[in-house]
Amino acid sequence: MNQINTLETLFRDSRNTADYPWLSNWTAPFPDTTYMGGELHPIGADELWGLAYRLRKRFPSLALQPYLPKRFPVVSTQVARTAASASAFTSGFFPAVASVDPRDDSPEVRPAPASHAPILDSQLYTRHMHIRSPDEDDTAPQRDQAPGQAAAKAGSAANGNGNGNGINGQDGGVSVLELDGSGLRRSTLHRRAGPTLSALDELDESLHDVPIVRRPQAVAMSMAPKDADPLLRFFDVCPAYAQHDEFTEEWMDSWMQGHWARLLPSLEQRLGLSRPMDPCEVEALWQLCLLEAGLLGRADGACTLFEPEEAVLLEWVEDVHLMETQSWGAPINYQIAAPLLRDAALALRQAAQGNGAPGTEAPAARLLFAHCETLVPLATLLGLFQPAAPPPEAAPGGAAEAAVPAGPAQRHLRAVDSVEDLGVLVAGLQRLNARGPDGAPLPLPLRSEDSHACYQGRTPTPDAVPPPPGWRPLLPLEDGRLFKGARVAPFAANMAFVLYRRKAGAASGSPQHVVRLLYNEQVLPIPGCSKVGAGGDCDLEEFLELVKDKIDPDALQKLCGAAGGGETVAGDGGASTMYARAQGGAAAAEAEAEAPGRS
């Protein structure tokens, strides 16, 4: 958002308003990013709600079970937009409490009213009302009427009028909430003899047509602190990955800016600039195009500044960055997702072993909410979207010239097999990354997610870091490639492992349980599974065998040198257990560091 806001200066310097008339009145779309920055967009909430609604229809036997926290554990990272995503999803997955029609409360079947009536003071609202069904007779005794009668009598006596003033000076009556055939509450005035309502008790006109309020199901949610969440934020608890990511971002900054710079001459001409553009302004223009196309549904603004082949290039550059920092670019990118894949495997086994006896029931569904930096490594560890490495001579045109190398870190990380080696590697990466203008080492803080140079508003560094020797992008520069960020990690990206029990059971000679993989709601075959059945299903035992070498309980300790590992408790996401274990490991490490004679 801050990056897009900087374009106001660029557009003021642009003169070609004849071809691009929107330049003349463009203003920064985010005047205040303090509260909006990093939060869930309303369209995102709608996407999560829609995803939940479709999954509820796809798995009605799960979604129609009464909600209980142990039956449907919900785990989120400690980030506001992720918790909001979980809330949006669960509000669509679980039927609302006191729903008119629990079979289907979707907006397509039962649209919400255009506006909601204001809420009055509850005592005023209930004193003279009762709810009556359509077939209730007007002359039937009024239920729960005594308090209303007493209040009406008191009002009449105060007014000195035995017959009462009635409402608006009319004869006495009582306002009754009736349920009509569509399930809406309608407030109507029913005449009757006897004490009447005071004019002070008259109902607001807006309450004459009140829909039944359906409260969303309240859902419990667990989360671990951001810096101690090895289940869903493993990238934050792994020092070795953080250093590798810092090193990769450093050379990728130069590589990405090299490609943005290729578009400078044509964009300067189209905009009619009298000054040179900065590569970071190209990136900002691309981000504005993505914002307008993805969230506003328009392509007549910033996107008109790019030719189709230029858009393909910019998307490819982003996908190479995604691959090098979170996917196939280096093993540590995805091997650190081992706790999450282990958690899924243990949950599937627990569900298969449960026989319905007390204490053996497994959760009906476990719902985890995290980030692109969580999902992409998990998908990669599972073997999804792996590109074929192109031969050197088949590298995309222009890729090698602007290419920035990610190599030494990848080669060293592949060779790392002990904590001691990691310590040496980390120290070397720190020296590589921490260079001042004079070349002297400087202690630099680690960057956060999505923090390449332009996101920080920085200009290209004069001492640009080249790519590692021999590095070439793993992705071909073509629009039809398999690995695309728009496919791997779009907004509201999702993955589901679904366990099925065969009706025939083990008596037929075939395994009793199968696993189905859903990625962005599409069934994908599980990589490596040889006994793929109808619908891409994989026998549970084969699936567990496939992932056995990828779910080492001590994976984080071996890869990162950080405390962690051990058994994950399936059922609550393991977040609390893993957090306690991480805290205990950190405390032990501090105690050891303070011991006499130890550095």
C-alpha positions in Angstrom: 0.0 0.0 0.0 2.8 2.4 0.9 4.6 1.4 -2.3 1.5 2.2 -4.4 1.0 5.5 -2.7 4.4 6.7 -3.9 3.1 6.7 -7.4 1.5 10.1 -6.9 4.8 11.8 -7.6 5.4 9.7 -10.7 1.9 10.5 -12.1 2.4 14.2 -11.4 5.5 14.1 -13.6 3.7 12.2 -16.4 2.5 14.3 -19.4 0.8 11.8 -21.6 -2.8 12.3 -20.3 -4.1 12.1 -23.9 -3.5 8.3 -24.0 -4.0 7.8 -20.3 -6.5 10.4 -19.1 -6.8 8.8 -15.6 -3.3 10.1 -14.9 -4.6 13.6 -14.4 -6.9 12.9 -11.5 -5.2 9.9 -9.8 -4.8 10.2 -6.1 -3.2 7.7 -3.7 -5.8 5.1 -2.8 -4.6 4.6 0.8 -4.6 7.8 2.7 -4.1 6.0 6.0 -2.4 2.7 6.2 -2.1 2.6 10.0 -5.2 0.5 10.5 -5.7 -1.0 7.0 -2.2 -2.3 6.4 -1.8 -6.1 6.7 -5.5 -6.7 7.5 -8.0 -8.9 5.8 -9.7 -7.3 2.9 -13.6 -7.5 2.7 -13.2 -9.4 -0.5 -11.0 -11.8 1.3 -13.6 -12.3 4.0 -16.2 -13.1 1.2 -13.8 -15.6 -0.4 -13.2 -17.4 2.9 -17.0 -17.5 3.6 -17.6 -18.8 0.1 -14.9 -21.5 0.4 -16.5 -22.6 3.7 -20.0 -22.7 2.2 -18.8 -24.9 -0.7 -16.9 -27.3 1.6 -20.0 -27.5 3.8 -22.0 -28.6 0.8 -19.2 -31.0 -0.3 -19.0 -32.6 3.1 -22.4 -32.3 4.7 -21.8 -35.2 7.1 -19.0 -33.1 8.7 -20.6 -29.7 8.6 -23.9 -30.7 10.0 -22.4 -32.1 13.2 -23.0 -29.9 16.2 -20.0 -27.7 16.9 -17.8 -28.6 19.8 -14.2 -27.2 20.2 -12.7 -30.7 20.4 -14.7 -32.0 17.5 -13.6 -29.0 15.3 -10.3 -27.6 16.6 -9.5 -24.3 14.9 -5.8 -23.1 15.0 -4.6 -19.8 13.6 -1.3 -17.9 13.6 -1.1 -14.9 15.9 -1.8 -12.4 13.1 -5.0 -10.4 13.0 -5.8 -11.1 9.3 -5.4 -14.8 9.8 -7.6 -14.9 12.8 -10.1 -12.8 10.8 -9.9 -15.4 8.0 -10.6 -18.2 10.5 -13.6 -16.3 11.7 -14.9 -15.6 8.2 -14.5 -19.3 7.3 -16.1 -20.7 10.4 -19.1 -18.4 10.1 -19.8 -20.0 6.7 -18.9 -23.5 7.6 -21.0 -23.9 10.7 -24.8 -23.2 10.6 -25.8 -20.1 12.5 -27.4 -20.5 15.8 -31.2 -20.3 15.8 -31.2 -20.3 12.0 -34.6 -20.3 10.4 -33.7 -23.2 8.1 -30.7 -25.1 9.4 -30.5 -27.1 6.2 -29.4 -24.1 4.2 -28.7 -20.5 5.4 -26.9 -19.4 2.3 -27.6 -15.9 0.9 -28.7 -17.6 -2.4 -31.5 -19.4 -0.7 -32.4 -16.9 2.0 -31.1 -13.4 1.2 -30.5 -11.0 4.0 -32.7 -7.8 4.1 -31.2 -4.7 2.6 -31.0 -3.0 5.9 -31.2 -3.9 9.6 -33.5 -2.2 12.0 -31.9 -0.4 14.9 -31.9 -2.2 18.2 -34.0 -0.6 20.9 -33.6 -0.9 24.6 -34.4 -4.6 25.4 -36.8 -3.8 28.2 -38.8 -1.4 26.0 -38.7 -4.0 23.2 -40.0 -6.9 25.2 -42.4 -5.4 27.7 -45.4 -5.3 25.5 -44.6 -8.0 22.9 -44.9 -11.7 22.5 -44.1 -13.9 19.5 -47.1 -15.5 17.9 -47.2 -18.2 15.1 -49.3 -17.5 12.0 -52.1 -19.9 13.1 -52.5 -18.5 16.6 -56.0 -17.0 17.1 -56.3 -13.3 17.9 -58.6 -14.1 20.8 -56.3 -16.6 22.4 -54.9 -15.7 25.8 -51.9 -13.6 25.4 -48.7 -15.4 26.6 -46.3 -13.7 29.0 -48.7 -10.8 29.1 -48.9 -10.0 32.8 -45.8 -7.7 32.9 -47.2 -5.8 29.9 -50.6 -5.4 31.5 -49.2 -4.2 34.7 -47.0 -1.7 32.9 -50.0 -0.6 30.8 -52.2 -0.2 33.9 -49.5 1.9 35.6 -49.3 4.1 32.6 -53.0 4.6 32.4 -53.2 5.5 36.1 -50.4 8.0 35.8 -52.3 9.6 33.0 -55.5 9.8 35.0 -57.4 8.0 32.2 -59.0 4.8 33.1 -59.4 3.8 29.4 -55.8 4.8 28.5 -54.6 7.1 25.8 -53.8 4.2 23.5 -51.1 4.7 20.8 -51.3 8.0 19.0 -54.6 8.6 20.8 -56.2 5.5 19.4 -57.9 2.7 21.2 -55.9 0.3 23.3 -53.9 -2.5 21.7 -50.7 -4.6 22.0 -47.9 -4.9 19.5 -47.3 -8.5 18.6 -44.4 -10.0 16.8 -45.8 -12.5 14.3 -43.8 -15.1 12.3 -44.9 -15.1 8.7 -44.5 -17.9 6.2 -41.0 -16.7 5.2 -39.8 -16.8 8.8 -39.7 -13.0 9.3 -40.9 -11.3 12.4 -43.5 -8.7 11.6 -44.7 -6.3 14.3 -48.4 -5.4 14.1 -50.8 -3.6 16.4 -53.7 -5.8 17.7 -56.7 -4.0 19.2 -58.1 -5.3 22.4 -60.2 -4.0 25.2 -58.7 -3.0 28.5 -55.6 -1.2 29.5 -53.5 0.3 26.7 -49.9 1.2 26.0 -48.5 4.6 26.8 -47.4 6.8 24.0 -43.9 6.5 25.4 -44.0 2.8 24.7 -44.8 3.2 21.0 -42.6 1.1 18.8 -40.4 2.7 16.2 -41.8 2.5 12.7 -38.6 0.7 11.6 -39.5 -2.3 13.8 -42.6 -3.1 12.0 -40.7 -5.5 9.8 -37.9 -7.2 11.7 -35.9 -10.2 10.4 -35.0 -12.9 12.8 -31.4 -12.3 14.0 -29.2 -15.4 13.4 -26.1 -15.3 15.5 -23.0 -16.9 14.0 -21.7 -20.0 15.8 -19.2 -18.9 18.4 -15.9 -20.8 17.7 -12.9 -21.4 19.9 -9.6 -20.6 18.4 -6.1 -21.4 19.6 -2.8 -19.8 18.5 0.8 -19.7 19.6 3.0 -16.6 19.7 4.3 -15.6 16.4 7.9 -16.2 17.4 7.2 -19.6 19.0 4.9 -21.4 16.5 6.8 -24.2 14.9 3.6 -25.7 13.5 2.3 -22.8 11.4 5.1 -20.3 11.4 8.1 -22.6 11.2 9.8 -19.9 9.0 10.0 -17.7 12.0 11.5 -20.2 14.4 14.3 -21.4 12.2 17.5 -19.2 12.4 19.2 -21.1 9.5 16.2 -20.4 7.2 16.1 -16.8 8.3 19.7 -16.3 7.3 19.3 -18.2 4.1 16.3 -16.1 3.3 18.2 -12.9 4.0 21.0 -14.0 1.7 18.6 -15.0 -1.0 16.6 -11.7 -0.8 19.9 -9.8 -1.1 20.8 -11.1 -4.5 17.3 -11.4 -5.6 16.8 -7.7 -5.0 19.4 -7.0 -7.7 18.0 -9.7 -10.0 14.4 -8.5 -9.8 15.4 -4.8 -10.2 17.5 -5.8 -13.3 14.3 -7.1 -14.9 12.2 -4.2 -13.9 14.8 -1.9 -15.4 14.3 -3.6 -18.8 10.9 -1.9 -19.0 12.1 1.6 -18.1 12.5 3.0 -21.6 9.1 1.9 -22.9 7.3 3.1 -19.7 9.1 6.4 -19.7 7.9 7.0 -23.3 4.3 5.9 -22.6 4.0 8.1 -19.6 5.6 11.1 -21.3 8.2 11.5 -18.5 10.8 14.2 -18.6 12.9 12.4 -16.0 14.2 8.9 -15.7 12.1 6.3 -13.8 13.4 4.1 -11.0 13.1 0.3 -11.2 11.1 0.4 -8.0 8.5 2.6 -9.7 8.1 -0.2 -12.3 7.3 -2.6 -9.5 4.9 -0.1 -7.9 3.1 0.3 -11.2 2.8 -3.5 -11.4 1.4 -3.7 -7.9 -1.1 -1.0 -8.7 -2.2 -3.0 -11.8 -2.6 -6.1 -9.6 -4.6 -4.2 -7.1 -7.0 -2.7 -9.7 -7.4 -6.0 -11.6 -7.6 -8.3 -8.6 -9.6 -6.2 -6.1 -11.4 -3.6 -8.2 -12.1 -5.7 -11.3 -10.8 -3.0 -13.7 -8.1 -3.2 -16.4 -8.4 0.3 -17.8 -6.0 2.0 -15.4 -2.4 1.0 -14.6 -2.7 -2.3 -16.4 -2.9 -0.4 -19.8 0.7 0.7 -19.3 1.9 -2.9 -19.8 2.0 -4.9 -23.0 0.9 -8.5 -22.6 4.5 -9.9 -22.9 5.6 -7.4 -20.2 2.9 -8.6 -17.9 4.1 -12.2 -18.5 7.7 -11.1 -17.7 6.7 -9.4 -14.4 4.6 -12.4 -13.3 7.5 -14.7 -14.1 9.9 -12.5 -12.0 7.6 -12.8 -9.0 7.3 -16.5 -9.4 11.0 -17.0 -9.5 11.2 -15.0 -6.3 8.5 -17.2 -4.8 10.3 -20.4 -5.8 13.7 -19.3 -4.5 12.5 -18.1 -1.1 9.7 -20.5 -0.3 9.7 -23.5 -2.7 12.0 -25.6 -4.9 14.9 -23.1 -4.9 16.5 -24.6 -1.8 15.7 -27.7 0.3 15.5 -25.7 3.5 12.7 -23.6 2.1 10.3 -26.6 2.4 12.0 -29.1 4.7 11.1 -26.8 7.6 7.4 -27.6 6.9 8.0 -31.1 8.4 6.1 -30.3 11.6 3.0 -29.4 9.7 3.0 -32.4 7.4 3.7 -34.6 10.5 0.8 -33.0 12.2 -1.5 -33.9 9.3 -0.2 -37.5 9.1 -0.7 -38.1 12.8 -4.2 -36.6 12.6 -5.1 -38.9 9.7 -3.8 -42.0 11.5 -5.7 -41.0 14.7 -8.9 -40.6 12.7 -8.4 -44.0 11.0 -7.7 -45.8 14.3 -10.7 -44.4 16.2 -13.4 -47.0 16.7 -16.0 -44.9 18.3 -15.3 -46.1 21.8 -15.1 -43.4 24.5 -11.8 -41.6 24.4 -10.9 -42.8 20.9 -12.9 -40.3 18.9 -10.9 -38.2 16.5 -11.8 -34.6 15.5 -14.3 -34.5 12.7 -12.3 -31.8 11.0 -9.2 -29.8 11.9 -9.1 -26.2 10.5 -5.7 -24.5 10.4 -5.2 -20.9 9.1 -1.8 -19.5 8.2 0.1 -17.8 5.4 1.5 -18.2 1.9 4.8 -18.8 3.7 3.2 -21.8 5.4 1.2 -23.3 2.5 3.8 -23.1 -0.3 6.5 -24.9 1.7 4.0 -27.6 2.7 2.9 -28.1 -0.9 6.5 -28.3 -2.0 7.4 -30.8 0.7 4.5 -32.9 -0.5 6.0 -32.8 -4.0 3.4 -30.6 -5.8 4.2 -28.2 -8.7 7.8 -29.4 -9.1 9.2 -27.9 -12.4 11.6 -29.7 -14.6 15.0 -28.1 -14.4 15.7 -26.6 -17.8 19.1 -27.4 -19.3 21.5 -24.4 -19.3 21.2 -23.8 -23.0 17.4 -23.7 -22.7 17.4 -20.9 -20.1 14.9 -18.1 -20.9 16.3 -15.3 -23.0 17.7 -12.5 -21.0 17.4 -14.5 -17.8 21.1 -15.1 -17.4 22.1 -11.4 -18.0 19.8 -10.1 -15.4 20.0 -13.3 -13.4 20.9 -13.0 -9.8 22.5 -16.0 -8.3 21.1 -18.0 -5.4 23.7 -20.7 -5.5 26.2 -20.9 -2.7 23.6 -21.0 0.0 21.7 -23.8 -1.8 24.8 -25.9 -2.2 25.9 -25.4 1.4 22.5 -26.1 2.8 22.2 -29.4 0.9 25.5 -30.4 2.6 24.5 -29.4 6.1 23.9 -32.4 8.3 24.7 -31.1 11.8 24.1 -28.2 14.1 27.8 -27.4 14.1 27.8 -27.1 10.3 24.8 -24.9 10.5 26.6 -22.6 12.9 29.5 -22.2 10.4 27.0 -21.6 7.6 25.1 -19.0 9.5 28.2 -17.2 10.4 29.3 -17.2 6.8 25.9 -15.9 5.6 26.0 -13.1 8.2 29.4 -12.0 6.8 28.0 -12.1 3.3 24.9 -10.1 4.1 26.4 -7.6 6.5 28.5 -5.4 4.3 28.8 -1.6 4.6 29.8 0.9 1.9 33.4 0.2 2.7 32.9 -3.5 2.5 33.3 -3.9 6.3 30.9 -6.3 8.1 27.9 -4.7 9.6 25.3 -6.3 11.9 22.0 -6.1 9.8 18.6 -7.1 11.2 16.7 -9.9 9.5 14.0 -8.7 7.2 10.4 -9.7 7.5 8.2 -11.5 5.0 7.9 -9.8 1.5 10.6 -7.3 2.3 12.7 -6.9 -0.8 14.3 -3.6 -1.5 11.4 -1.7 -3.1 8.9 -2.7 -0.3 11.1 -0.7 2.0 11.2 2.3 -0.3 14.9 1.8 -0.9 16.7 2.5 -4.2 18.9 -0.1 -5.8 22.1 -0.7 -3.8 25.2 0.5 -5.6 27.0 -2.7 -4.6 24.5 -5.1 -6.2 25.0 -8.7 -5.2 25.3 -11.0 -8.2 23.5 -14.4 -8.3 25.5 -17.4 -7.1 27.8 -18.8 -9.8 26.0 -21.0 -12.3 22.5 -20.1 -11.1 19.7 -20.0 -13.6 16.0 -19.7 -12.9 14.2 -23.1 -12.6 11.1 -21.7 -14.3 10.7 -21.2 -18.0 9.6 -17.8 -19.1 6.3 -18.9 -20.6 2.8 -18.3 -19.6 1.8 -22.0 -19.6 4.3 -23.2 -16.9 3.2 -25.4 -14.1 4.6 -23.4 -11.2 2.7 -20.1 -11.1 2.1 -18.1 -8.0 -1.5 -17.4 -9.2 -2.1 -21.2 -9.1 0.1 -22.2 -6.2 -0.8 -19.3 -3.8 -3.7 -17.2 -4.9 -5.8 -15.3 -2.4 -7.6 -17.7 0.0 -5.4 -20.5 -1.1 -6.2 -23.8 0.6 -5.2 -27.4 1.0 -7.2 -30.3 2.5 -6.4 -33.9 3.4 -9.6 -35.9 3.4 -9.8 -39.3 4.9 -12.4 -41.8 3.6 -13.4 -45.2 4.9 -14.3 -47.7 2.2 -17.7 -49.1 2.5 -16.5 -52.7 1.8 -13.8 -52.3 4.5 -10.8 -54.5 4.9 -12.9 -57.6 4.2 -12.6 -57.1 0.5 -8.9 -57.4 0.8 -8.2 -53.8 0.0 -7.0 -51.2 2.6 -9.8 -49.8 4.7 -8.9 -46.1 4.4 -7.9 -43.8 1.6 -6.6 -40.2 1.5 -7.7 -37.6 -1.0 -5.8 -34.3 -1.6 -7.7 -31.1 -2.4 -5.7 -28.1 -3.5 -7.7 -25.0 -4.0 -10.7 -27.2 -4.0 -9.4 -29.3 -6.9 -8.6 -33.0 -6.5 -4.9 -33.6 -7.2 -3.1 -37.0 -7.2 -0.7 -37.3 -4.3 2.8 -37.3 -5.7 4.5 -40.7 -5.6 1.4 -42.7 -4.8 1.3 -45.8 -6.9 -2.1 -47.1 -6.0 -4.1 -44.1 -7.0 -7.8 -45.0 -7.0 -10.8 -43.3 -8.4 -10.8 -39.6 -7.8 -7.0 -39.5 -7.1 -7.3 -41.4 -3.8 -4.2 -42.9 -2.2 -4.3 -45.7 0.3 -3.7 -44.3 3.8 -0.8 -46.7 4.6 1.0 -45.9 1.4 0.5 -42.2 2.0 2.0 -42.5 5.5 4.9 -44.5 4.1 5.5 -41.8 1.4 5.8 -39.0 4.0 7.6 -41.1 6.6 11.0 -39.6 5.7 9.7 -36.1 5.5 8.2 -35.8 9.0 11.1 -36.4 11.2 10.0 -35.2 14.7 13.4 -33.6 15.1 13.4 -31.9 11.7 13.5 -28.3 13.0 16.3 -29.1 15.5 18.4 -30.7 12.7 17.7 -28.1 10.1 17.7 -25.0 12.3 19.6 -25.7 15.5 16.4 -24.5 17.3 14.6 -26.2 20.1 11.6 -28.2 19.0 10.6 -31.6 17.6 9.0 -34.4 19.5 5.5 -35.7 19.2 2.8 -33.4 17.9 -0.5 -33.8 19.6 -3.2 -34.2 16.9 -6.5 -32.8 17.8 -5.7 -29.3 18.9 -3.2 -28.6 16.1 -0.3 -29.3 18.5 0.2 -25.6 18.9 0.1 -25.4 22.7 2.3 -28.5 23.1 4.9 -27.3 20.6 4.9 -23.9 22.1 5.5 -25.2 25.6 8.3 -27.4 24.2 9.9 -24.5 22.3 9.7 -22.3 25.4 11.3 -25.1 27.5 14.1 -25.5 24.9 14.7 -21.8 24.9 14.9 -21.6 28.7 17.3 -24.6 28.7 19.5 -22.9 26.1 19.7 -19.7 28.1 20.6 -21.6 31.3 23.3 -23.4 29.4 24.7 -20.2 28.0 24.9 -18.7 31.5 26.7 -21.7 33.0 30.3 -21.0 34.1 32.9 -21.7 31.6 30.5 -21.7 28.7 30.3 -19.2 25.9 
